[in-house]
Amino acid sequence: LTCTYSDPSCWGIIAIARLGCPTTLYIELSIEDSAGTAVGYTNDALGAVAPMQQARLTFDTFEKGAKKARITKVDCF
């Protein structure tokens, strides 16, 4: 995974929409420091995703304390 815009961190997710997303796949992550304290969030979206198609999303952050991320929201519409 190559971070597109950010330094120091980014995350990547391969998602599979079992029934597909006719318009948009949206995923949001909570960014946490090493103690698990939320320090920000990041998101990414793709256009239509076919049923059982793999979709790669990249999540960037500029938060210097970012150590881990947790999925907090997934929308398919």
All heavy atoms as a GROMACS GRO file, in nm:
protein
  576
    1LEU      N    1   0.084  -0.118   0.000
    1LEU     CA    2   0.000   0.000   0.000
    1LEU      C    3   0.088   0.124   0.000
    1LEU      O    4   0.178   0.136   0.082
    1LEU     CB    5  -0.091  -0.001   0.123
    1LEU     CG    6  -0.176   0.122   0.148
    1LEU    CD1    7  -0.282   0.138   0.040
    1LEU    CD2    8  -0.240   0.114   0.284
    2THR      N    9   0.064   0.213  -0.092
    2THR     CA   10   0.135   0.340  -0.097
    2THR      C   11   0.041   0.450  -0.051
    2THR      O   12  -0.070   0.462  -0.103
    2THR     CB   13   0.182   0.370  -0.242
    2THR    OG1   14   0.268   0.265  -0.284
    2THR    CG2   15   0.256   0.501  -0.248
    3CYS      N   16   0.083   0.527   0.048
    3CYS     CA   17   0.001   0.637   0.096
    3CYS      C   18  -0.010   0.741  -0.016
    3CYS      O   19   0.090   0.786  -0.069
    3CYS     CB   20   0.061   0.700   0.221
    3CYS     SG   21   0.065   0.588   0.362
    4THR      N   22  -0.132   0.776  -0.049
    4THR     CA   23  -0.157   0.868  -0.160
    4THR      C   24  -0.118   1.010  -0.127
    4THR      O   25  -0.048   1.075  -0.202
    4THR     CB   26  -0.307   0.864  -0.197
    4THR    OG1   27  -0.345   0.728  -0.217
    4THR    CG2   28  -0.334   0.943  -0.323
    5TYR      N   29  -0.166   1.061  -0.015
    5TYR     CA   30  -0.148   1.201   0.018
    5TYR      C   31  -0.078   1.225   0.150
    5TYR      O   32  -0.030   1.333   0.176
    5TYR     CB   33  -0.284   1.272   0.027
    5TYR     CG   34  -0.368   1.256  -0.096
    5TYR    CD1   35  -0.478   1.171  -0.098
    5TYR    CD2   36  -0.338   1.327  -0.211
    5TYR    CE1   37  -0.555   1.157  -0.211
    5TYR    CE2   38  -0.414   1.313  -0.325
    5TYR     CZ   39  -0.523   1.227  -0.324
    5TYR     OH   40  -0.598   1.212  -0.436
    6SER      N   41  -0.080   1.127   0.238
    6SER     CA   42  -0.049   1.157   0.377
    6SER      C   43   0.086   1.107   0.423
    6SER      O   44   0.143   1.016   0.367
    6SER     CB   45  -0.157   1.098   0.467
    6SER     OG   46  -0.157   0.958   0.457
    7ASP      N   47   0.131   1.169   0.527
    7ASP     CA   48   0.248   1.128   0.600
    7ASP      C   49   0.218   1.162   0.745
    7ASP      O   50   0.180   1.274   0.772
    7ASP     CB   51   0.371   1.205   0.550
    7ASP     CG   52   0.499   1.163   0.618
    7ASP    OD1   53   0.506   1.047   0.662
    7ASP    OD2   54   0.589   1.246   0.627
    8PRO      N   55   0.214   1.075   0.838
    8PRO     CA   56   0.291   0.952   0.837
    8PRO      C   57   0.213   0.825   0.806
    8PRO      O   58   0.274   0.721   0.790
    8PRO     CB   59   0.340   0.946   0.981
    8PRO     CG   60   0.228   1.003   1.060
    8PRO     CD   61   0.169   1.110   0.971
    9SER      N   62   0.081   0.826   0.798
    9SER     CA   63   0.009   0.699   0.797
    9SER      C   64  -0.102   0.693   0.694
    9SER      O   65  -0.162   0.794   0.658
    9SER     CB   66  -0.056   0.675   0.935
    9SER     OG   67   0.040   0.666   1.035
   10CYS      N   68  -0.128   0.569   0.653
   10CYS     CA   69  -0.248   0.540   0.577
   10CYS      C   70  -0.283   0.394   0.600
   10CYS      O   71  -0.201   0.316   0.648
   10CYS     CB   72  -0.231   0.572   0.428
   10CYS     SG   73  -0.117   0.465   0.340
   11TRP      N   74  -0.404   0.358   0.570
   11TRP     CA   75  -0.451   0.221   0.584
   11TRP      C   76  -0.522   0.183   0.455
   11TRP      O   77  -0.576   0.269   0.386
   11TRP     CB   78  -0.550   0.208   0.700
   11TRP     CG   79  -0.488   0.232   0.834
   11TRP    CD1   80  -0.429   0.138   0.914
   11TRP    CD2   81  -0.476   0.357   0.902
   11TRP    NE1   82  -0.381   0.198   1.028
   11TRP    CE2   83  -0.408   0.333   1.023
   11TRP    CE3   84  -0.514   0.488   0.872
   11TRP    CZ2   85  -0.379   0.433   1.114
   11TRP    CZ3   86  -0.485   0.587   0.962
   11TRP    CH2   87  -0.419   0.560   1.082
   12GLY      N   88  -0.526   0.056   0.426
   12GLY     CA   89  -0.599   0.007   0.311
   12GLY      C   90  -0.693  -0.105   0.352
   12GLY      O   91  -0.663  -0.181   0.444
   13ILE      N   92  -0.806  -0.110   0.286
   13ILE     CA   93  -0.906  -0.215   0.312
   13ILE      C   94  -0.952  -0.271   0.178
   13ILE      O   95  -0.978  -0.195   0.084
   13ILE     CB   96  -1.028  -0.159   0.388
   13ILE    CG1   97  -0.989  -0.120   0.530
   13ILE    CG2   98  -1.142  -0.260   0.390
   13ILE    CD1   99  -1.103  -0.056   0.609
   14ILE      N  100  -0.961  -0.403   0.172
   14ILE     CA  101  -1.027  -0.469   0.060
   14ILE      C  102  -1.164  -0.511   0.113
   14ILE      O  103  -1.173  -0.589   0.208
   14ILE     CB  104  -0.950  -0.593   0.010
   14ILE    CG1  105  -0.810  -0.557  -0.036
   14ILE    CG2  106  -1.029  -0.663  -0.101
   14ILE    CD1  107  -0.803  -0.476  -0.162
   15ALA      N  108  -1.269  -0.455   0.055
   15ALA     CA  109  -1.406  -0.485   0.097
   15ALA      C  110  -1.476  -0.562  -0.015
   15ALA      O  111  -1.446  -0.542  -0.132
   15ALA     CB  112  -1.481  -0.357   0.127
   16ILE      N  113  -1.568  -0.648   0.024
   16ILE     CA  114  -1.652  -0.718  -0.072
   16ILE      C  115  -1.796  -0.691  -0.034
   16ILE      O  116  -1.840  -0.724   0.076
   16ILE     CB  117  -1.624  -0.870  -0.072
   16ILE    CG1  118  -1.479  -0.896  -0.114
   16ILE    CG2  119  -1.721  -0.942  -0.166
   16ILE    CD1  120  -1.437  -1.041  -0.104
   17ALA      N  121  -1.868  -0.630  -0.125
   17ALA     CA  122  -2.010  -0.601  -0.103
   17ALA      C  123  -2.089  -0.723  -0.152
   17ALA      O  124  -2.106  -0.743  -0.272
   17ALA     CB  125  -2.052  -0.476  -0.178
   18ARG      N  126  -2.132  -0.806  -0.058
   18ARG     CA  127  -2.198  -0.932  -0.093
   18ARG      C  128  -2.310  -0.914  -0.193
   18ARG      O  129  -2.322  -0.986  -0.291
   18ARG     CB  130  -2.250  -1.000   0.034
   18ARG     CG  131  -2.305  -1.138   0.009
   18ARG     CD  132  -2.331  -1.214   0.138
   18ARG     NE  133  -2.399  -1.135   0.237
   18ARG     CZ  134  -2.525  -1.156   0.276
   18ARG    NH1  135  -2.595  -1.254   0.224
   18ARG    NH2  136  -2.579  -1.080   0.369
   19LEU      N  137  -2.395  -0.814  -0.170
   19LEU     CA  138  -2.509  -0.789  -0.259
   19LEU      C  139  -2.483  -0.672  -0.354
   19LEU      O  140  -2.571  -0.635  -0.431
   19LEU     CB  141  -2.635  -0.762  -0.177
   19LEU     CG  142  -2.676  -0.875  -0.082
   19LEU    CD1  143  -2.797  -0.835   0.000
   19LEU    CD2  144  -2.704  -1.004  -0.158
   20GLY      N  145  -2.365  -0.614  -0.346
   20GLY     CA  146  -2.331  -0.502  -0.433
   20GLY      C  147  -2.377  -0.370  -0.372
   20GLY      O  148  -2.458  -0.365  -0.280
   21CYS      N  149  -2.322  -0.261  -0.425
   21CYS     CA  150  -2.361  -0.125  -0.388
   21CYS      C  151  -2.393  -0.054  -0.520
   21CYS      O  152  -2.303  -0.026  -0.598
   21CYS     CB  153  -2.248  -0.053  -0.315
   21CYS     SG  154  -2.204  -0.127  -0.157
   22PRO      N  155  -2.520  -0.026  -0.546
   22PRO     CA  156  -2.559   0.026  -0.677
   22PRO      C  157  -2.502   0.164  -0.710
   22PRO      O  158  -2.483   0.197  -0.826
   22PRO     CB  159  -2.711   0.029  -0.672
   22PRO     CG  160  -2.746   0.024  -0.528
   22PRO     CD  161  -2.634  -0.048  -0.458
   23THR      N  162  -2.474   0.245  -0.609
   23THR     CA  163  -2.426   0.381  -0.634
   23THR      C  164  -2.292   0.409  -0.568
   23THR      O  165  -2.199   0.455  -0.633
   23THR     CB  166  -2.528   0.485  -0.583
   23THR    OG1  167  -2.655   0.456  -0.641
   23THR    CG2  168  -2.488   0.625  -0.620
   24THR      N  169  -2.280   0.379  -0.436
   24THR     CA  170  -2.162   0.417  -0.361
   24THR      C  171  -2.134   0.319  -0.248
   24THR      O  172  -2.225   0.274  -0.180
   24THR     CB  173  -2.182   0.558  -0.298
   24THR    OG1  174  -2.213   0.650  -0.401
   24THR    CG2  175  -2.058   0.605  -0.224
   25LEU      N  176  -2.005   0.290  -0.228
   25LEU     CA  177  -1.956   0.220  -0.109
   25LEU      C  178  -1.877   0.322  -0.028
   25LEU      O  179  -1.785   0.385  -0.081
   25LEU     CB  180  -1.867   0.102  -0.147
   25LEU     CG  181  -1.793   0.034  -0.032
   25LEU    CD1  182  -1.891  -0.026   0.069
   25LEU    CD2  183  -1.698  -0.072  -0.086
   26TYR      N  184  -1.914   0.342   0.099
   26TYR     CA  185  -1.851   0.442   0.185
   26TYR      C  186  -1.806   0.374   0.313
   26TYR      O  187  -1.883   0.300   0.376
   26TYR     CB  188  -1.952   0.553   0.219
   26TYR     CG  189  -1.902   0.651   0.323
   26TYR    CD1  190  -1.827   0.762   0.286
   26TYR    CD2  191  -1.931   0.634   0.457
   26TYR    CE1  192  -1.782   0.853   0.380
   26TYR    CE2  193  -1.886   0.725   0.553
   26TYR     CZ  194  -1.812   0.833   0.513
   26TYR     OH  195  -1.766   0.923   0.606
   27ILE      N  196  -1.681   0.398   0.353
   27ILE     CA  197  -1.628   0.343   0.479
   27ILE      C  198  -1.555   0.454   0.553
   27ILE      O  199  -1.483   0.534   0.493
   27ILE     CB  200  -1.534   0.223   0.455
   27ILE    CG1  201  -1.611   0.110   0.384
   27ILE    CG2  202  -1.475   0.175   0.586
   27ILE    CD1  203  -1.526  -0.012   0.352
   28GLU      N  204  -1.577   0.457   0.685
   28GLU     CA  205  -1.515   0.557   0.771
   28GLU      C  206  -1.436   0.485   0.881
   28GLU      O  207  -1.482   0.384   0.933
   28GLU     CB  208  -1.624   0.644   0.833
   28GLU     CG  209  -1.574   0.762   0.913
   28GLU     CD  210  -1.690   0.850   0.957
   28GLU    OE1  211  -1.750   0.916   0.870
   28GLU    OE2  212  -1.722   0.849   1.077
   29LEU      N  213  -1.319   0.538   0.912
   29LEU     CA  214  -1.234   0.484   1.019
   29LEU      C  215  -1.212   0.587   1.128
   29LEU      O  216  -1.195   0.706   1.098
   29LEU     CB  217  -1.097   0.445   0.964
   29LEU     CG  218  -1.086   0.348   0.848
   29LEU    CD1  219  -0.939   0.325   0.813
   29LEU    CD2  220  -1.155   0.218   0.879
   30SER      N  221  -1.209   0.542   1.252
   30SER     CA  222  -1.166   0.624   1.364
   30SER      C  223  -1.015   0.603   1.377
   30SER      O  224  -0.967   0.490   1.379
   30SER     CB  225  -1.236   0.581   1.493
   30SER     OG  226  -1.183   0.650   1.603
   31ILE      N  227  -0.940   0.713   1.385
   31ILE     CA  228  -0.796   0.705   1.399
   31ILE      C  229  -0.762   0.716   1.547
   31ILE      O  230  -0.813   0.805   1.617
   31ILE     CB  231  -0.727   0.818   1.321
   31ILE    CG1  232  -0.762   0.806   1.173
   31ILE    CG2  233  -0.576   0.816   1.342
   31ILE    CD1  234  -0.723   0.928   1.093
   32GLU      N  235  -0.674   0.628   1.595
   32GLU     CA  236  -0.640   0.623   1.737
   32GLU      C  237  -0.490   0.631   1.758
   32GLU      O  238  -0.412   0.589   1.672
   32GLU     CB  239  -0.695   0.494   1.798
   32GLU     CG  240  -0.846   0.482   1.783
   32GLU     CD  241  -0.900   0.349   1.831
   32GLU    OE1  242  -0.820   0.258   1.862
   32GLU    OE2  243  -1.023   0.336   1.837
   33ASP      N  244  -0.451   0.684   1.874
   33ASP     CA  245  -0.309   0.685   1.911
   33ASP      C  246  -0.274   0.550   1.974
   33ASP      O  247  -0.357   0.459   1.979
   33ASP     CB  248  -0.275   0.803   2.002
   33ASP     CG  249  -0.343   0.798   2.138
   33ASP    OD1  250  -0.400   0.693   2.176
   33ASP    OD2  251  -0.339   0.901   2.208
   34SER      N  252  -0.153   0.535   2.022
   34SER     CA  253  -0.108   0.407   2.077
   34SER      C  254  -0.185   0.364   2.202
   34SER      O  255  -0.191   0.246   2.234
   34SER     CB  256   0.041   0.410   2.105
   34SER     OG  257   0.072   0.512   2.198
   35ALA      N  258  -0.248   0.460   2.272
   35ALA     CA  259  -0.327   0.427   2.391
   35ALA      C  260  -0.472   0.395   2.358
   35ALA      O  261  -0.550   0.363   2.446
   35ALA     CB  262  -0.322   0.544   2.490
   36GLY      N  263  -0.510   0.405   2.231
   36GLY     CA  264  -0.647   0.378   2.190
   36GLY      C  265  -0.737   0.500   2.198
   36GLY      O  266  -0.858   0.489   2.183
   37THR      N  267  -0.680   0.617   2.220
   37THR     CA  268  -0.758   0.742   2.225
   37THR      C  269  -0.785   0.789   2.083
   37THR      O  270  -0.694   0.796   2.000
   37THR     CB  271  -0.679   0.851   2.300
   37THR    OG1  272  -0.650   0.803   2.432
   37THR    CG2  273  -0.758   0.980   2.309
   38ALA      N  274  -0.911   0.821   2.055
   38ALA     CA  275  -0.947   0.871   1.922
   38ALA      C  276  -0.883   1.007   1.900
   38ALA      O  277  -0.893   1.096   1.984
   38ALA     CB  278  -1.098   0.881   1.909
   39VAL      N  279  -0.815   1.023   1.787
   39VAL     CA  280  -0.748   1.149   1.754
   39VAL      C  281  -0.794   1.207   1.621
   39VAL      O  282  -0.746   1.311   1.578
   39VAL     CB  283  -0.594   1.134   1.756
   39VAL    CG1  284  -0.545   1.101   1.896
   39VAL    CG2  285  -0.546   1.031   1.656
   40GLY      N  286  -0.885   1.139   1.554
   40GLY     CA  287  -0.936   1.188   1.426
   40GLY      C  288  -1.012   1.081   1.352
   40GLY      O  289  -1.043   0.975   1.407
   41TYR      N  290  -1.045   1.110   1.227
   41TYR     CA  291  -1.110   1.010   1.144
   41TYR      C  292  -1.067   1.031   1.000
   41TYR      O  293  -1.011   1.133   0.961
   41TYR     CB  294  -1.262   1.016   1.158
   41TYR     CG  295  -1.329   1.122   1.072
   41TYR    CD1  296  -1.388   1.087   0.951
   41TYR    CD2  297  -1.331   1.256   1.109
   41TYR    CE1  298  -1.447   1.184   0.870
   41TYR    CE2  299  -1.390   1.352   1.030
   41TYR     CZ  300  -1.447   1.315   0.911
   41TYR     OH  301  -1.505   1.410   0.831
   42THR      N  302  -1.092   0.929   0.919
   42THR     CA  303  -1.065   0.935   0.776
   42THR      C  304  -1.172   0.853   0.706
   42THR      O  305  -1.237   0.768   0.767
   42THR     CB  306  -0.923   0.882   0.744
   42THR    OG1  307  -0.898   0.895   0.604
   42THR    CG2  308  -0.905   0.738   0.785
   43ASN      N  309  -1.193   0.881   0.579
   43ASN     CA  310  -1.294   0.808   0.505
   43ASN      C  311  -1.254   0.793   0.359
   43ASN      O  312  -1.164   0.860   0.311
   43ASN     CB  313  -1.431   0.875   0.516
   43ASN     CG  314  -1.431   1.018   0.468
   43ASN    OD1  315  -1.337   1.064   0.403
   43ASN    ND2  316  -1.534   1.091   0.500
   44ASP      N  317  -1.322   0.703   0.291
   44ASP     CA  318  -1.304   0.686   0.148
   44ASP      C  319  -1.434   0.632   0.092
   44ASP      O  320  -1.514   0.570   0.163
   44ASP     CB  321  -1.188   0.590   0.117
   44ASP     CG  322  -1.139   0.598  -0.027
   44ASP    OD1  323  -1.178   0.695  -0.098
   44ASP    OD2  324  -1.064   0.510  -0.070
   45ALA      N  325  -1.455   0.658  -0.036
   45ALA     CA  326  -1.576   0.612  -0.104
   45ALA      C  327  -1.541   0.571  -0.246
   45ALA      O  328  -1.448   0.625  -0.306
   45ALA     CB  329  -1.682   0.722  -0.104
   46LEU      N  330  -1.616   0.475  -0.296
   46LEU     CA  331  -1.605   0.432  -0.435
   46LEU      C  332  -1.743   0.443  -0.498
   46LEU      O  333  -1.845   0.439  -0.429
   46LEU     CB  334  -1.558   0.287  -0.443
   46LEU     CG  335  -1.416   0.256  -0.401
   46LEU    CD1  336  -1.392   0.105  -0.406
   46LEU    CD2  337  -1.317   0.326  -0.492
   47GLY      N  338  -1.745   0.446  -0.627
   47GLY     CA  339  -1.873   0.442  -0.700
   47GLY      C  340  -1.933   0.304  -0.690
   47GLY      O  341  -1.902   0.226  -0.600
   48ALA      N  342  -2.018   0.270  -0.785
   48ALA     CA  343  -2.090   0.143  -0.785
   48ALA      C  344  -1.995   0.024  -0.774
   48ALA      O  345  -1.889   0.022  -0.836
   48ALA     CB  346  -2.173   0.130  -0.911
   49VAL      N  347  -2.035  -0.074  -0.692
   49VAL     CA  348  -1.959  -0.198  -0.674
   49VAL      C  349  -2.055  -0.313  -0.703
   49VAL      O  350  -2.164  -0.320  -0.645
   49VAL     CB  351  -1.902  -0.208  -0.531
   49VAL    CG1  352  -1.829  -0.340  -0.512
   49VAL    CG2  353  -1.812  -0.090  -0.500
   50ALA      N  354  -2.015  -0.403  -0.791
   50ALA     CA  355  -2.099  -0.517  -0.828
   50ALA      C  356  -2.105  -0.619  -0.715
   50ALA      O  357  -2.015  -0.624  -0.630
   50ALA     CB  358  -2.043  -0.583  -0.954
   51PRO      N  359  -2.208  -0.703  -0.712
   51PRO     CA  360  -2.215  -0.808  -0.610
   51PRO      C  361  -2.089  -0.896  -0.612
   51PRO      O  362  -2.042  -0.937  -0.719
   51PRO     CB  363  -2.338  -0.889  -0.650
   51PRO     CG  364  -2.424  -0.790  -0.722
   51PRO     CD  365  -2.327  -0.702  -0.797
   52MET      N  366  -2.032  -0.920  -0.496
   52MET     CA  367  -1.914  -1.003  -0.474
   52MET      C  368  -1.786  -0.948  -0.539
   52MET      O  369  -1.684  -1.017  -0.545
   52MET     CB  370  -1.938  -1.147  -0.518
   52MET     CG  371  -2.049  -1.215  -0.439
   52MET     SD  372  -2.027  -1.210  -0.258
   52MET     CE  373  -1.882  -1.310  -0.236
   53GLN      N  374  -1.788  -0.825  -0.586
   53GLN     CA  375  -1.668  -0.763  -0.642
   53GLN      C  376  -1.579  -0.711  -0.531
   53GLN      O  377  -1.627  -0.651  -0.435
   53GLN     CB  378  -1.707  -0.648  -0.735
   53GLN     CG  379  -1.589  -0.576  -0.798
   53GLN     CD  380  -1.630  -0.458  -0.883
   53GLN    OE1  381  -1.739  -0.403  -0.867
   53GLN    NE2  382  -1.544  -0.420  -0.975
   54GLN      N  383  -1.448  -0.729  -0.544
   54GLN     CA  384  -1.355  -0.671  -0.448
   54GLN      C  385  -1.341  -0.522  -0.474
   54GLN      O  386  -1.338  -0.479  -0.590
   54GLN     CB  387  -1.218  -0.736  -0.459
   54GLN     CG  388  -1.213  -0.876  -0.405
   54GLN     CD  389  -1.070  -0.928  -0.398
   54GLN    OE1  390  -0.974  -0.860  -0.430
   54GLN    NE2  391  -1.056  -1.052  -0.354
   55ALA      N  392  -1.335  -0.444  -0.368
   55ALA     CA  393  -1.319  -0.299  -0.378
   55ALA      C  394  -1.206  -0.257  -0.284
   55ALA      O  395  -1.207  -0.291  -0.166
   55ALA     CB  396  -1.449  -0.229  -0.339
   56ARG      N  397  -1.108  -0.185  -0.336
   56ARG     CA  398  -0.994  -0.141  -0.254
   56ARG      C  399  -1.012   0.007  -0.218
   56ARG      O  400  -1.028   0.092  -0.305
   56ARG     CB  401  -0.863  -0.160  -0.329
   56ARG     CG  402  -0.743  -0.122  -0.242
   56ARG     CD  403  -0.612  -0.149  -0.309
   56ARG     NE  404  -0.601  -0.065  -0.427
   56ARG     CZ  405  -0.522  -0.092  -0.530
   56ARG    NH1  406  -0.451  -0.201  -0.531
   56ARG    NH2  407  -0.517  -0.010  -0.632
   57LEU      N  408  -1.009   0.036  -0.090
   57LEU     CA  409  -1.021   0.172  -0.040
   57LEU      C  410  -0.894   0.208   0.036
   57LEU      O  411  -0.834   0.123   0.103
   57LEU     CB  412  -1.142   0.187   0.051
   57LEU     CG  413  -1.277   0.162  -0.018
   57LEU    CD1  414  -1.324   0.021   0.004
   57LEU    CD2  415  -1.381   0.259   0.031
   58THR      N  416  -0.851   0.334   0.026
   58THR     CA  417  -0.732   0.383   0.094
   58THR      C  418  -0.770   0.498   0.185
   58THR      O  419  -0.843   0.588   0.144
   58THR     CB  420  -0.627   0.430  -0.009
   58THR    OG1  421  -0.597   0.323  -0.098
   58THR    CG2  422  -0.499   0.474   0.061
   59PHE      N  423  -0.720   0.494   0.307
   59PHE     CA  424  -0.756   0.591   0.409
   59PHE      C  425  -0.629   0.663   0.455
   59PHE      O  426  -0.539   0.601   0.509
   59PHE     CB  427  -0.822   0.521   0.527
   59PHE     CG  428  -0.942   0.441   0.487
   59PHE    CD1  429  -0.927   0.310   0.442
   59PHE    CD2  430  -1.068   0.496   0.490
   59PHE    CE1  431  -1.037   0.236   0.405
   59PHE    CE2  432  -1.179   0.423   0.452
   59PHE     CZ  433  -1.164   0.292   0.408
   60ASP      N  434  -0.624   0.792   0.433
   60ASP     CA  435  -0.507   0.874   0.467
   60ASP      C  436  -0.530   0.952   0.596
   60ASP      O  437  -0.644   0.985   0.629
   60ASP     CB  438  -0.479   0.975   0.356
   60ASP     CG  439  -0.436   0.906   0.227
   60ASP    OD1  440  -0.328   0.848   0.226
   60ASP    OD2  441  -0.512   0.912   0.129
   61THR      N  442  -0.420   0.984   0.665
   61THR     CA  443  -0.428   1.073   0.781
   61THR      C  444  -0.302   1.160   0.789
   61THR      O  445  -0.195   1.119   0.746
   61THR     CB  446  -0.446   0.996   0.912
   61THR    OG1  447  -0.458   1.091   1.019
   61THR    CG2  448  -0.328   0.905   0.943
   62PHE      N  449  -0.319   1.277   0.843
   62PHE     CA  450  -0.208   1.368   0.870
   62PHE      C  451  -0.182   1.378   1.020
   62PHE      O  452  -0.098   1.456   1.064
   62PHE     CB  453  -0.237   1.507   0.812
   62PHE     CG  454  -0.248   1.505   0.664
   62PHE    CD1  455  -0.372   1.497   0.602
   62PHE    CD2  456  -0.136   1.508   0.584
   62PHE    CE1  457  -0.383   1.493   0.464
   62PHE    CE2  458  -0.145   1.504   0.445
   62PHE     CZ  459  -0.269   1.496   0.386
   63GLU      N  460  -0.256   1.300   1.100
   63GLU     CA  461  -0.240   1.301   1.246
   63GLU      C  462  -0.106   1.239   1.283
   63GLU      O  463  -0.080   1.123   1.253
   63GLU     CB  464  -0.352   1.223   1.313
   63GLU     CG  465  -0.490   1.280   1.295
   63GLU     CD  466  -0.509   1.411   1.368
   63GLU    OE1  467  -0.436   1.438   1.466
   63GLU    OE2  468  -0.598   1.487   1.326
   64LYS      N  469  -0.020   1.315   1.350
   64LYS     CA  470   0.113   1.266   1.386
   64LYS      C  471   0.109   1.150   1.486
   64LYS      O  472   0.194   1.065   1.485
   64LYS     CB  473   0.198   1.380   1.445
   64LYS     CG  474   0.224   1.490   1.345
   64LYS     CD  475   0.310   1.444   1.231
   64LYS     CE  476   0.340   1.560   1.138
   64LYS     NZ  477   0.392   1.516   1.010
   65GLY      N  478   0.007   1.146   1.572
   65GLY     CA  479  -0.002   1.040   1.673
   65GLY      C  480  -0.075   0.916   1.626
   65GLY      O  481  -0.096   0.823   1.703
   66ALA      N  482  -0.112   0.909   1.500
   66ALA     CA  483  -0.190   0.797   1.449
   66ALA      C  484  -0.110   0.667   1.455
   66ALA      O  485   0.001   0.659   1.402
   66ALA     CB  486  -0.233   0.826   1.306
   67LYS      N  487  -0.167   0.568   1.521
   67LYS     CA  488  -0.102   0.438   1.530
   67LYS      C  489  -0.191   0.325   1.480
   67LYS      O  490  -0.143   0.224   1.432
   67LYS     CB  491  -0.061   0.407   1.675
   67LYS     CG  492   0.042   0.502   1.730
   67LYS     CD  493   0.172   0.490   1.655
   67LYS     CE  494   0.275   0.584   1.715
   67LYS     NZ  495   0.389   0.602   1.628
   68LYS      N  496  -0.323   0.340   1.496
   68LYS     CA  497  -0.414   0.235   1.453
   68LYS      C  498  -0.547   0.297   1.412
   68LYS      O  499  -0.572   0.414   1.437
   68LYS     CB  500  -0.434   0.130   1.561
   68LYS     CG  501  -0.470   0.184   1.697
   68LYS     CD  502  -0.464   0.073   1.801
   68LYS     CE  503  -0.481   0.129   1.940
   68LYS     NZ  504  -0.478   0.024   2.042
   69ALA      N  505  -0.628   0.215   1.347
   69ALA     CA  506  -0.758   0.264   1.300
   69ALA      C  507  -0.863   0.156   1.323
   69ALA      O  508  -0.831   0.036   1.330
   69ALA     CB  509  -0.751   0.301   1.153
   70ARG      N  510  -0.987   0.200   1.336
   70ARG     CA  511  -1.099   0.110   1.363
   70ARG      C  512  -1.214   0.149   1.272
   70ARG      O  513  -1.248   0.267   1.259
   70ARG     CB  514  -1.139   0.124   1.511
   70ARG     CG  515  -1.250   0.037   1.557
   70ARG     CD  516  -1.270   0.051   1.709
   70ARG     NE  517  -1.276   0.188   1.754
   70ARG     CZ  518  -1.387   0.262   1.760
   70ARG    NH1  519  -1.502   0.211   1.720
   70ARG    NH2  520  -1.384   0.386   1.806
   71ILE      N  521  -1.275   0.052   1.206
   71ILE     CA  522  -1.391   0.080   1.119
   71ILE      C  523  -1.507   0.125   1.206
   71ILE      O  524  -1.544   0.056   1.302
   71ILE     CB  525  -1.430  -0.043   1.037
   71ILE    CG1  526  -1.318  -0.082   0.942
   71ILE    CG2  527  -1.560  -0.016   0.959
   71ILE    CD1  528  -1.339  -0.213   0.869
   72THR      N  529  -1.564   0.241   1.174
   72THR     CA  530  -1.676   0.293   1.253
   72THR      C  531  -1.805   0.306   1.171
   72THR      O  532  -1.913   0.316   1.229
   72THR     CB  533  -1.643   0.430   1.313
   72THR    OG1  534  -1.601   0.518   1.208
   72THR    CG2  535  -1.533   0.418   1.417
   73LYS      N  536  -1.792   0.306   1.039
   73LYS     CA  537  -1.913   0.321   0.957
   73LYS      C  538  -1.891   0.259   0.820
   73LYS      O  539  -1.786   0.276   0.759
   73LYS     CB  540  -1.945   0.470   0.941
   73LYS     CG  541  -2.075   0.498   0.870
   73LYS     CD  542  -2.106   0.647   0.874
   73LYS     CE  543  -2.246   0.672   0.823
   73LYS     NZ  544  -2.282   0.813   0.834
   74VAL      N  545  -1.992   0.185   0.776
   74VAL     CA  546  -1.994   0.130   0.640
   74VAL      C  547  -2.132   0.157   0.584
   74VAL      O  548  -2.232   0.123   0.646
   74VAL     CB  549  -1.966  -0.022   0.639
   74VAL    CG1  550  -1.977  -0.077   0.498
   74VAL    CG2  551  -1.830  -0.054   0.699
   75ASP      N  552  -2.137   0.223   0.469
   75ASP     CA  553  -2.264   0.249   0.401
   75ASP      C  554  -2.255   0.200   0.258
   75ASP      O  555  -2.152   0.211   0.193
   75ASP     CB  556  -2.297   0.399   0.398
   75ASP     CG  557  -2.363   0.447   0.526
   75ASP    OD1  558  -2.435   0.367   0.590
   75ASP    OD2  559  -2.342   0.563   0.563
   76CYS      N  560  -2.363   0.146   0.213
   76CYS     CA  561  -2.375   0.096   0.076
   76CYS      C  562  -2.507   0.147   0.023
   76CYS      O  563  -2.613   0.113   0.076
   76CYS     CB  564  -2.370  -0.057   0.080
   76CYS     SG  565  -2.382  -0.133  -0.082
   77PHE      N  566  -2.501   0.232  -0.076
   77PHE     CA  567  -2.625   0.286  -0.132
   77PHE      C  568  -2.609   0.310  -0.280
   77PHE      O  569  -2.503   0.295  -0.336
   77PHE     CB  570  -2.670   0.412  -0.058
   77PHE     CG  571  -2.562   0.511  -0.029
   77PHE    CD1  572  -2.532   0.612  -0.119
   77PHE    CD2  573  -2.489   0.502   0.089
   77PHE    CE1  574  -2.432   0.704  -0.091
   77PHE    CE2  575  -2.389   0.595   0.118
   77PHE     CZ  576  -2.360   0.695   0.027
   0.00000   0.00000   0.00000
